[in-house]
Every structure is written in C-alpha cells, then in structure tokens.
Amino acid sequence: MPVPTTNPVHQRSLLRDDVYRAIRDAIVTGALQPGEKLIDAQLQQWLGVSRTPIREALLRLERTGLVTAIPGRSTMVTPYDRDAVAHSRAVAAELHALAAFLAVPNLRPKNLKQLQDSNEALRHGVGTQNADQCVQADDTFHGVFTTGSQNPVLAEHLEQVMPVLRRAEYLHFDSGRAHASLAQHQAIIDAAAASDAGLCRDLVRSNWMALET
C-alpha cells in the first residue's frame, strides 16, 4: 500500500500533550484555583480545540491528583490536601534521589554549569520574591539529574507526582524556604562535582523532604 503523506496520530499526540500542559500549568500556577469547576465548553473556547483532547487531558490530570471528577455532576480542580502533598513529596524525594544517584557518573562540566546557573536563577528569584522564577529554576536544577539518569521510566513517574508539589509551592510560596534551598543546592552541586553519587543522592532526598507545604 502507498505510504501515507500525513501523520494524524503524531499531530493528535502533540495536540493532546499541549492541551494537557496548558490546563496543568494553569492549575499549578493558581490561574485555576482549588475547587474551581472545569467546564468543557469554557476550556474549548480558551484553548480553541474540540472536546476530545479536553476530556483526555482532564482524565490524565485526574491521575496526577490535580483534577477531581464527580460522575454525573462536575469536574473541578482538586482542593488543596496537605496529606496528598506529603505523600507526593515522599515519593518525589526518592525518585529525585535515585535520579541523582544514576546521573552523577554521566554528568559533564556543561551539566555542572547548568546546575550552577539554575541555582543562580533561583537566587535571583528569591531576591525578587518571584515564585515563577524560583519554581522554574528548581525544575531546571533537578531536571539536570532526571535527564542525566538516562532513565525514561523515572521521568514518567516524576511527571505523575510533581504537579501536586509544584502547585503547593505556588499556593504557599515562601521566599525563606526557597532561600534555604540555595545552600542545599550548592552542597548537591559540590557532591556531583566530586563524583560522589551516594552523597548527592542523600542530599537531594533531604532537599525534597525539607519542603513543607
């Protein structure tokens, strides 16, 4: 048979992912508040897409804990739950620690520079009390280890638990706690530079467990 000239499955996948990320980020940053109802028609108008990718994104977000569906009634942004955040933090701490342990042998000077640069971006965000910059800098910092671990399964599992934690950080941004992370991050960088995977793992775990939201 002739090879198709278009790839609708790939295009659909990109659209589905874009819709998911748009709604996820709106919830994480607080643009969509805890308890707010999510109405398909309004989301369709906002994103300019059909109902199908909206429903797929909401189902996916329900699995992360950001969305709650009440069958036959409504879908809403999940109310803030301190216990749920604590559970996600415990899992994320272990996954990030494992990522660091696996990544350290693979890190190169450019990766260490990425870690240092992201910590400087965090420092600037703390100084200006910019929650967006602080969270993004922290994402970049730990993303160096996630990528360096060369383990796609880790990344998939982190995607499952991290949105709940990031939303908690936005909802309860504390520049004092963000400032404390600067020293913790520097110790992690020093351990990575010394190729001490075990110490780096332990420091990363402690860094995440110190997050109280």
Backbone hydrogen bonds, N-H to C=O, Kabsch-Sander energy under -0.5 kcal/mol:
donor,donor_aa,acceptor,acceptor_aa,energy
11,Q,7,N,-2.1
12,R,8,P,-2.7
13,S,9,V,-2.3
14,L,10,H,-2.2
15,L,11,Q,-2.3
16,R,12,R,-2.9
17,D,13,S,-2.3
18,D,14,L,-2.5
19,V,15,L,-2.5
20,Y,16,R,-2.2
21,R,17,D,-2.7
22,A,18,D,-2.3
23,I,19,V,-2.2
24,R,20,Y,-2.8
25,D,21,R,-2.8
26,A,22,A,-1.7
27,I,23,I,-2.0
28,V,24,R,-2.9
29,T,25,D,-2.5
30,G,27,I,-0.7
31,A,26,A,-1.1
32,L,26,A,-2.4
33,Q,31,A,-0.6
35,G,77,V,-2.6
36,E,33,Q,-2.2
38,L,75,T,-3.5
39,I,37,K,-0.7
40,D,38,L,-0.5
43,L,39,I,-2.3
44,Q,40,D,-2.9
45,Q,41,A,-2.1
46,W,42,Q,-2.2
47,L,43,L,-2.7
48,G,44,Q,-2.2
49,V,44,Q,-0.8
54,I,50,S,-0.8
55,R,51,R,-2.7
56,E,52,T,-2.3
57,A,53,P,-2.2
58,L,54,I,-2.4
59,L,55,R,-2.2
60,R,56,E,-2.0
61,L,57,A,-2.5
62,E,58,L,-1.9
63,R,59,L,-1.3
64,T,60,R,-0.9
65,G,61,L,-0.8
65,G,62,E,-0.6
66,L,61,L,-1.7
67,V,61,L,-1.1
68,T,76,M,-2.9
70,I,74,S,-3.4
73,R,70,I,-2.7
74,S,70,I,-1.2
76,M,68,T,-2.7
77,V,36,E,-2.8
78,T,66,L,-2.5
85,V,81,D,-2.0
86,A,82,R,-2.2
87,H,83,D,-2.4
88,S,84,A,-2.3
89,R,85,V,-2.6
90,A,86,A,-2.1
91,V,87,H,-1.7
92,A,88,S,-3.1
93,A,89,R,-2.6
94,E,90,A,-1.4
95,L,91,V,-2.3
96,H,92,A,-3.0
97,A,93,A,-2.0
98,L,94,E,-2.3
99,A,95,L,-2.4
100,A,96,H,-2.3
101,F,97,A,-2.3
102,L,98,L,-2.5
103,A,99,A,-2.2
104,V,100,A,-2.3
106,N,103,A,-2.4
107,L,103,A,-0.9
107,L,104,V,-1.1
111,N,108,R,-1.1
112,L,108,R,-1.9
113,K,109,P,-2.1
114,Q,110,K,-1.8
115,L,111,N,-2.1
116,Q,112,L,-2.3
117,D,113,K,-3.1
118,S,114,Q,-2.3
119,N,115,L,-1.7
120,E,116,Q,-1.9
121,A,117,D,-2.1
122,L,118,S,-2.0
123,R,119,N,-2.2
124,H,120,E,-2.2
125,G,121,A,-2.3
126,V,122,L,-2.5
127,G,123,R,-2.2
128,T,124,H,-1.7
129,Q,125,G,-0.5
129,Q,126,V,-0.8
130,N,125,G,-2.7
131,A,129,Q,-0.9
134,C,130,N,-2.2
135,V,131,A,-2.7
136,Q,132,D,-2.5
137,A,133,Q,-2.5
138,D,134,C,-2.2
139,D,135,V,-2.4
140,T,136,Q,-2.4
141,F,137,A,-2.5
142,H,138,D,-2.4
143,G,139,D,-1.9
144,V,140,T,-1.1
144,V,141,F,-0.8
145,F,141,F,-0.6
146,T,142,H,-2.0
147,T,143,G,-2.7
148,G,144,V,-2.2
149,S,145,F,-1.7
150,Q,147,T,-1.4
151,N,146,T,-0.6
154,L,151,N,-0.7
155,A,151,N,-1.3
156,E,152,P,-2.0
157,H,153,V,-2.1
158,L,154,L,-2.4
159,E,155,A,-2.0
160,Q,156,E,-0.9
161,V,157,H,-1.2
162,M,158,L,-2.9
165,L,161,V,-1.0
166,R,162,M,-2.8
167,R,163,P,-2.4
168,A,164,V,-1.8
169,E,165,L,-2.0
170,Y,166,R,-2.1
171,L,167,R,-2.8
172,H,168,A,-2.0
173,F,170,Y,-0.9
178,A,174,D,-2.2
179,H,175,S,-2.3
180,A,176,G,-1.7
181,S,177,R,-1.3
182,L,178,A,-0.7
182,L,179,H,-1.0
183,A,179,H,-0.7
184,Q,180,A,-1.4
185,H,181,S,-3.2
186,Q,182,L,-2.2
187,A,183,A,-2.0
188,I,184,Q,-1.8
189,I,185,H,-2.6
190,D,186,Q,-2.5
191,A,187,A,-2.0
192,A,188,I,-2.4
193,A,189,I,-2.8
194,A,190,D,-1.5
195,S,192,A,-1.6
196,D,191,A,-2.6
197,A,195,S,-1.2
200,C,196,D,-2.4
201,R,197,A,-2.4
202,D,198,G,-2.1
203,L,199,L,-2.6
204,V,200,C,-2.4
205,R,201,R,-2.3
206,S,202,D,-2.2
207,N,203,L,-2.3
208,W,204,V,-1.9
209,M,205,R,-2.4
210,A,206,S,-1.4
211,L,208,W,-1.4
212,E,210,A,-0.7
213,T,211,L,-0.6
